[in-house]
């Protein structure tokens, strides 16, 4: 499973057209900081 923050996509859109589906990530988040989860085990959902 791969995740990406919508804020990261919005930041990358400066000057280019990028649809979130083009990132090929499984889960798109908003207002969820993901960098601190690198190399950590966590669950999504319940």
mmCIF file of the N, C-alpha and C atoms, coordinates in Angstrom:
data_MODEL
# 
_entry.id   MODEL 
# 
loop_
_atom_site.group_PDB 
_atom_site.id 
_atom_site.type_symbol 
_atom_site.label_atom_id 
_atom_site.label_alt_id 
_atom_site.label_comp_id 
_atom_site.label_asym_id 
_atom_site.label_entity_id 
_atom_site.label_seq_id 
_atom_site.pdbx_PDB_ins_code 
_atom_site.Cartn_x 
_atom_site.Cartn_y 
_atom_site.Cartn_z 
_atom_site.occupancy 
_atom_site.B_iso_or_equiv 
_atom_site.pdbx_formal_charge 
_atom_site.auth_seq_id 
_atom_site.auth_comp_id 
_atom_site.auth_asym_id 
_atom_site.auth_atom_id 
_atom_site.pdbx_PDB_model_num 
ATOM 1   N N  . UNK A 1 1  ? 0.852   -1.167 0.000   1.00 0.00 ? 1  UNK A N  1 
ATOM 2   C CA . UNK A 1 1  ? 0.000   0.000  0.000   1.00 0.00 ? 1  UNK A CA 1 
ATOM 3   C C  . UNK A 1 1  ? 0.898   1.230  0.000   1.00 0.00 ? 1  UNK A C  1 
ATOM 4   N N  . UNK A 1 2  ? 0.540   2.210  -0.790  1.00 0.00 ? 2  UNK A N  1 
ATOM 5   C CA . UNK A 1 2  ? 1.281   3.469  -0.817  1.00 0.00 ? 2  UNK A CA 1 
ATOM 6   C C  . UNK A 1 2  ? 0.327   4.625  -0.564  1.00 0.00 ? 2  UNK A C  1 
ATOM 7   N N  . UNK A 1 3  ? 0.836   5.635  0.120   1.00 0.00 ? 3  UNK A N  1 
ATOM 8   C CA . UNK A 1 3  ? 0.035   6.799  0.478   1.00 0.00 ? 3  UNK A CA 1 
ATOM 9   C C  . UNK A 1 3  ? 0.719   8.061  -0.009  1.00 0.00 ? 3  UNK A C  1 
ATOM 10  N N  . UNK A 1 4  ? -0.084  9.093  -0.265  1.00 0.00 ? 4  UNK A N  1 
ATOM 11  C CA . UNK A 1 4  ? 0.455   10.400 -0.615  1.00 0.00 ? 4  UNK A CA 1 
ATOM 12  C C  . UNK A 1 4  ? -0.493  11.474 -0.078  1.00 0.00 ? 4  UNK A C  1 
ATOM 13  N N  . UNK A 1 5  ? 0.079   12.567 0.375   1.00 0.00 ? 5  UNK A N  1 
ATOM 14  C CA . UNK A 1 5  ? -0.712  13.690 0.870   1.00 0.00 ? 5  UNK A CA 1 
ATOM 15  C C  . UNK A 1 5  ? -1.190  14.531 -0.309  1.00 0.00 ? 5  UNK A C  1 
ATOM 16  N N  . UNK A 1 6  ? -2.465  14.896 -0.306  1.00 0.00 ? 6  UNK A N  1 
ATOM 17  C CA . UNK A 1 6  ? -2.992  15.752 -1.365  1.00 0.00 ? 6  UNK A CA 1 
ATOM 18  C C  . UNK A 1 6  ? -2.239  17.083 -1.372  1.00 0.00 ? 6  UNK A C  1 
ATOM 19  N N  . UNK A 1 7  ? -1.766  17.518 -0.209  1.00 0.00 ? 7  UNK A N  1 
ATOM 20  C CA . UNK A 1 7  ? -1.005  18.763 -0.140  1.00 0.00 ? 7  UNK A CA 1 
ATOM 21  C C  . UNK A 1 7  ? 0.297   18.658 -0.936  1.00 0.00 ? 7  UNK A C  1 
ATOM 22  N N  . UNK A 1 8  ? 0.895   17.468 -0.970  1.00 0.00 ? 8  UNK A N  1 
ATOM 23  C CA . UNK A 1 8  ? 2.114   17.266 -1.756  1.00 0.00 ? 8  UNK A CA 1 
ATOM 24  C C  . UNK A 1 8  ? 1.813   17.369 -3.250  1.00 0.00 ? 8  UNK A C  1 
ATOM 25  N N  . UNK A 1 9  ? 0.693   16.841 -3.657  1.00 0.00 ? 9  UNK A N  1 
ATOM 26  C CA . UNK A 1 9  ? 0.286   16.936 -5.062  1.00 0.00 ? 9  UNK A CA 1 
ATOM 27  C C  . UNK A 1 9  ? 0.003   18.385 -5.425  1.00 0.00 ? 9  UNK A C  1 
ATOM 28  N N  . UNK A 1 10 ? -0.705  19.077 -4.546  1.00 0.00 ? 10 UNK A N  1 
ATOM 29  C CA . UNK A 1 10 ? -1.015  20.489 -4.813  1.00 0.00 ? 10 UNK A CA 1 
ATOM 30  C C  . UNK A 1 10 ? 0.269   21.306 -4.918  1.00 0.00 ? 10 UNK A C  1 
ATOM 31  N N  . UNK A 1 11 ? 1.254   21.007 -4.099  1.00 0.00 ? 11 UNK A N  1 
ATOM 32  C CA . UNK A 1 11 ? 2.534   21.703 -4.172  1.00 0.00 ? 11 UNK A CA 1 
ATOM 33  C C  . UNK A 1 11 ? 3.278   21.411 -5.460  1.00 0.00 ? 11 UNK A C  1 
ATOM 34  N N  . UNK A 1 12 ? 3.139   20.197 -5.963  1.00 0.00 ? 12 UNK A N  1 
ATOM 35  C CA . UNK A 1 12 ? 3.822   19.802 -7.197  1.00 0.00 ? 12 UNK A CA 1 
ATOM 36  C C  . UNK A 1 12 ? 3.140   20.365 -8.435  1.00 0.00 ? 12 UNK A C  1 
ATOM 37  N N  . UNK A 1 13 ? 1.926   20.832 -8.296  1.00 0.00 ? 13 UNK A N  1 
ATOM 38  C CA . UNK A 1 13 ? 1.167   21.317 -9.451  1.00 0.00 ? 13 UNK A CA 1 
ATOM 39  C C  . UNK A 1 13 ? 1.590   22.694 -9.922  1.00 0.00 ? 13 UNK A C  1 
ATOM 40  N N  . UNK A 1 14 ? 2.529   23.316 -9.264  1.00 0.00 ? 14 UNK A N  1 
ATOM 41  C CA . UNK A 1 14 ? 2.992   24.642 -9.681  1.00 0.00 ? 14 UNK A CA 1 
ATOM 42  C C  . UNK A 1 14 ? 3.598   24.540 -11.084 1.00 0.00 ? 14 UNK A C  1 
ATOM 43  N N  . UNK A 1 15 ? 2.868   24.980 -12.053 1.00 0.00 ? 15 UNK A N  1 
ATOM 44  C CA . UNK A 1 15 ? 3.367   25.004 -13.419 1.00 0.00 ? 15 UNK A CA 1 
ATOM 45  C C  . UNK A 1 15 ? 3.090   23.748 -14.218 1.00 0.00 ? 15 UNK A C  1 
ATOM 46  N N  . UNK A 1 16 ? 2.562   22.686 -13.608 1.00 0.00 ? 16 UNK A N  1 
ATOM 47  C CA . UNK A 1 16 ? 2.241   21.471 -14.353 1.00 0.00 ? 16 UNK A CA 1 
ATOM 48  C C  . UNK A 1 16 ? 0.841   21.018 -13.978 1.00 0.00 ? 16 UNK A C  1 
ATOM 49  N N  . UNK A 1 17 ? 0.242   20.245 -14.849 1.00 0.00 ? 17 UNK A N  1 
ATOM 50  C CA . UNK A 1 17 ? -1.061  19.675 -14.565 1.00 0.00 ? 17 UNK A CA 1 
ATOM 51  C C  . UNK A 1 17 ? -0.847  18.252 -14.062 1.00 0.00 ? 17 UNK A C  1 
ATOM 52  N N  . UNK A 1 18 ? -1.309  17.977 -12.842 1.00 0.00 ? 18 UNK A N  1 
ATOM 53  C CA . UNK A 1 18 ? -1.105  16.672 -12.235 1.00 0.00 ? 18 UNK A CA 1 
ATOM 54  C C  . UNK A 1 18 ? -2.388  16.241 -11.555 1.00 0.00 ? 18 UNK A C  1 
ATOM 55  N N  . UNK A 1 19 ? -2.966  15.164 -12.033 1.00 0.00 ? 19 UNK A N  1 
ATOM 56  C CA . UNK A 1 19 ? -4.162  14.600 -11.420 1.00 0.00 ? 19 UNK A CA 1 
ATOM 57  C C  . UNK A 1 19 ? -3.730  13.626 -10.330 1.00 0.00 ? 19 UNK A C  1 
ATOM 58  N N  . UNK A 1 20 ? -4.386  13.609 -9.171  1.00 0.00 ? 20 UNK A N  1 
ATOM 59  C CA . UNK A 1 20 ? -4.006  12.670 -8.118  1.00 0.00 ? 20 UNK A CA 1 
ATOM 60  C C  . UNK A 1 20 ? -3.921  11.221 -8.586  1.00 0.00 ? 20 UNK A C  1 
ATOM 61  N N  . UNK A 1 21 ? -4.753  10.821 -9.524  1.00 0.00 ? 21 UNK A N  1 
ATOM 62  C CA . UNK A 1 21 ? -4.708  9.453  -10.044 1.00 0.00 ? 21 UNK A CA 1 
ATOM 63  C C  . UNK A 1 21 ? -3.407  9.173  -10.788 1.00 0.00 ? 21 UNK A C  1 
ATOM 64  N N  . UNK A 1 22 ? -2.759  10.217 -11.297 1.00 0.00 ? 22 UNK A N  1 
ATOM 65  C CA . UNK A 1 22 ? -1.502  10.047 -12.024 1.00 0.00 ? 22 UNK A CA 1 
ATOM 66  C C  . UNK A 1 22 ? -0.344  9.661  -11.108 1.00 0.00 ? 22 UNK A C  1 
ATOM 67  N N  . UNK A 1 23 ? -0.512  9.809  -9.805  1.00 0.00 ? 23 UNK A N  1 
ATOM 68  C CA . UNK A 1 23 ? 0.575   9.487  -8.876  1.00 0.00 ? 23 UNK A CA 1 
ATOM 69  C C  . UNK A 1 23 ? 0.682   7.995  -8.614  1.00 0.00 ? 23 UNK A C  1 
ATOM 70  N N  . UNK A 1 24 ? -0.305  7.230  -9.006  1.00 0.00 ? 24 UNK A N  1 
ATOM 71  C CA . UNK A 1 24 ? -0.353  5.783  -8.836  1.00 0.00 ? 24 UNK A CA 1 
ATOM 72  C C  . UNK A 1 24 ? -0.247  5.358  -7.376  1.00 0.00 ? 24 UNK A C  1 
ATOM 73  N N  . UNK A 1 25 ? -0.761  6.164  -6.469  1.00 0.00 ? 25 UNK A N  1 
ATOM 74  C CA . UNK A 1 25 ? -0.787  5.815  -5.050  1.00 0.00 ? 25 UNK A CA 1 
ATOM 75  C C  . UNK A 1 25 ? -2.134  5.192  -4.728  1.00 0.00 ? 25 UNK A C  1 
ATOM 76  N N  . UNK A 1 26 ? -2.162  4.320  -3.721  1.00 0.00 ? 26 UNK A N  1 
ATOM 77  C CA . UNK A 1 26 ? -3.407  3.655  -3.357  1.00 0.00 ? 26 UNK A CA 1 
ATOM 78  C C  . UNK A 1 26 ? -4.308  4.514  -2.489  1.00 0.00 ? 26 UNK A C  1 
ATOM 79  N N  . UNK A 1 27 ? -3.707  5.341  -1.619  1.00 0.00 ? 27 UNK A N  1 
ATOM 80  C CA . UNK A 1 27 ? -4.495  6.141  -0.686  1.00 0.00 ? 27 UNK A CA 1 
ATOM 81  C C  . UNK A 1 27 ? -4.031  7.587  -0.733  1.00 0.00 ? 27 UNK A C  1 
ATOM 82  N N  . UNK A 1 28 ? -4.973  8.471  -0.940  1.00 0.00 ? 28 UNK A N  1 
ATOM 83  C CA . UNK A 1 28 ? -4.715  9.910  -0.963  1.00 0.00 ? 28 UNK A CA 1 
ATOM 84  C C  . UNK A 1 28 ? -5.245  10.483 0.345   1.00 0.00 ? 28 UNK A C  1 
ATOM 85  N N  . UNK A 1 29 ? -4.396  11.193 1.102   1.00 0.00 ? 29 UNK A N  1 
ATOM 86  C CA . UNK A 1 29 ? -4.808  11.749 2.386   1.00 0.00 ? 29 UNK A CA 1 
ATOM 87  C C  . UNK A 1 29 ? -4.891  13.267 2.322   1.00 0.00 ? 29 UNK A C  1 
ATOM 88  N N  . UNK A 1 30 ? -5.628  13.839 3.260   1.00 0.00 ? 30 UNK A N  1 
ATOM 89  C CA . UNK A 1 30 ? -5.671  15.295 3.431   1.00 0.00 ? 30 UNK A CA 1 
ATOM 90  C C  . UNK A 1 30 ? -5.551  15.559 4.924   1.00 0.00 ? 30 UNK A C  1 
ATOM 91  N N  . UNK A 1 31 ? -4.707  16.532 5.283   1.00 0.00 ? 31 UNK A N  1 
ATOM 92  C CA . UNK A 1 31 ? -4.490  16.912 6.684   1.00 0.00 ? 31 UNK A CA 1 
ATOM 93  C C  . UNK A 1 31 ? -3.964  15.762 7.545   1.00 0.00 ? 31 UNK A C  1 
ATOM 94  N N  . UNK A 1 32 ? -3.233  14.840 6.922   1.00 0.00 ? 32 UNK A N  1 
ATOM 95  C CA . UNK A 1 32 ? -2.596  13.742 7.655   1.00 0.00 ? 32 UNK A CA 1 
ATOM 96  C C  . UNK A 1 32 ? -1.109  13.776 7.322   1.00 0.00 ? 32 UNK A C  1 
ATOM 97  N N  . UNK A 1 33 ? -0.264  14.226 8.248   1.00 0.00 ? 33 UNK A N  1 
ATOM 98  C CA . UNK A 1 33 ? 1.171   14.260 7.969   1.00 0.00 ? 33 UNK A CA 1 
ATOM 99  C C  . UNK A 1 33 ? 1.730   12.839 7.885   1.00 0.00 ? 33 UNK A C  1 
ATOM 100 N N  . UNK A 1 34 ? 2.328   12.505 6.767   1.00 0.00 ? 34 UNK A N  1 
ATOM 101 C CA . UNK A 1 34 ? 2.783   11.128 6.539   1.00 0.00 ? 34 UNK A CA 1 
ATOM 102 C C  . UNK A 1 34 ? 4.270   10.919 6.791   1.00 0.00 ? 34 UNK A C  1 
ATOM 103 N N  . UNK A 1 35 ? 5.091   11.949 6.691   1.00 0.00 ? 35 UNK A N  1 
ATOM 104 C CA . UNK A 1 35 ? 6.535   11.757 6.791   1.00 0.00 ? 35 UNK A CA 1 
ATOM 105 C C  . UNK A 1 35 ? 6.956   11.094 8.091   1.00 0.00 ? 35 UNK A C  1 
ATOM 106 N N  . UNK A 1 36 ? 6.270   11.408 9.204   1.00 0.00 ? 36 UNK A N  1 
ATOM 107 C CA . UNK A 1 36 ? 6.665   10.803 10.476  1.00 0.00 ? 36 UNK A CA 1 
ATOM 108 C C  . UNK A 1 36 ? 6.267   9.331  10.572  1.00 0.00 ? 36 UNK A C  1 
ATOM 109 N N  . UNK A 1 37 ? 5.529   8.821  9.586   1.00 0.00 ? 37 UNK A N  1 
ATOM 110 C CA . UNK A 1 37 ? 5.134   7.413  9.574   1.00 0.00 ? 37 UNK A CA 1 
ATOM 111 C C  . UNK A 1 37 ? 6.102   6.524  8.793   1.00 0.00 ? 37 UNK A C  1 
ATOM 112 N N  . UNK A 1 38 ? 7.096   7.108  8.159   1.00 0.00 ? 38 UNK A N  1 
ATOM 113 C CA . UNK A 1 38 ? 8.069   6.326  7.397   1.00 0.00 ? 38 UNK A CA 1 
ATOM 114 C C  . UNK A 1 38 ? 8.757   5.343  8.338   1.00 0.00 ? 38 UNK A C  1 
ATOM 115 N N  . UNK A 1 39 ? 8.821   4.086  7.919   1.00 0.00 ? 39 UNK A N  1 
ATOM 116 C CA . UNK A 1 39 ? 9.434   2.986  8.680   1.00 0.00 ? 39 UNK A CA 1 
ATOM 117 C C  . UNK A 1 39 ? 8.670   2.637  9.960   1.00 0.00 ? 39 UNK A C  1 
ATOM 118 N N  . UNK A 1 40 ? 7.434   3.121  10.089  1.00 0.00 ? 40 UNK A N  1 
ATOM 119 C CA . UNK A 1 40 ? 6.594   2.785  11.238  1.00 0.00 ? 40 UNK A CA 1 
ATOM 120 C C  . UNK A 1 40 ? 5.470   1.865  10.800  1.00 0.00 ? 40 UNK A C  1 
ATOM 121 N N  . UNK A 1 41 ? 5.009   1.021  11.696  1.00 0.00 ? 41 UNK A N  1 
ATOM 122 C CA . UNK A 1 41 ? 3.853   0.175  11.427  1.00 0.00 ? 41 UNK A CA 1 
ATOM 123 C C  . UNK A 1 41 ? 2.621   0.898  11.940  1.00 0.00 ? 41 UNK A C  1 
ATOM 124 N N  . UNK A 1 42 ? 1.581   0.969  11.117  1.00 0.00 ? 42 UNK A N  1 
ATOM 125 C CA . UNK A 1 42 ? 0.334   1.615  11.496  1.00 0.00 ? 42 UNK A CA 1 
ATOM 126 C C  . UNK A 1 42 ? -0.803  0.989  10.720  1.00 0.00 ? 42 UNK A C  1 
ATOM 127 N N  . UNK A 1 43 ? -2.015  1.281  11.143  1.00 0.00 ? 43 UNK A N  1 
ATOM 128 C CA . UNK A 1 43 ? -3.171  0.735  10.435  1.00 0.00 ? 43 UNK A CA 1 
ATOM 129 C C  . UNK A 1 43 ? -4.012  1.881  9.895   1.00 0.00 ? 43 UNK A C  1 
ATOM 130 N N  . UNK A 1 44 ? -4.751  1.574  8.850   1.00 0.00 ? 44 UNK A N  1 
ATOM 131 C CA . UNK A 1 44 ? -5.650  2.543  8.219   1.00 0.00 ? 44 UNK A CA 1 
ATOM 132 C C  . UNK A 1 44 ? -7.058  2.032  8.429   1.00 0.00 ? 44 UNK A C  1 
ATOM 133 N N  . UNK A 1 45 ? -7.922  2.881  8.903   1.00 0.00 ? 45 UNK A N  1 
ATOM 134 C CA . UNK A 1 45 ? -9.313  2.470  9.152   1.00 0.00 ? 45 UNK A CA 1 
ATOM 135 C C  . UNK A 1 45 ? -9.524  2.169  10.616  1.00 0.00 ? 45 UNK A C  1 
ATOM 136 N N  . UNK A 1 46 ? -10.311 1.172  10.871  1.00 0.00 ? 46 UNK A N  1 
ATOM 137 C CA . UNK A 1 46 ? -10.664 0.843  12.255  1.00 0.00 ? 46 UNK A CA 1 
ATOM 138 C C  . UNK A 1 46 ? -9.606  0.126  12.953  1.00 0.00 ? 46 UNK A C  1 
# 
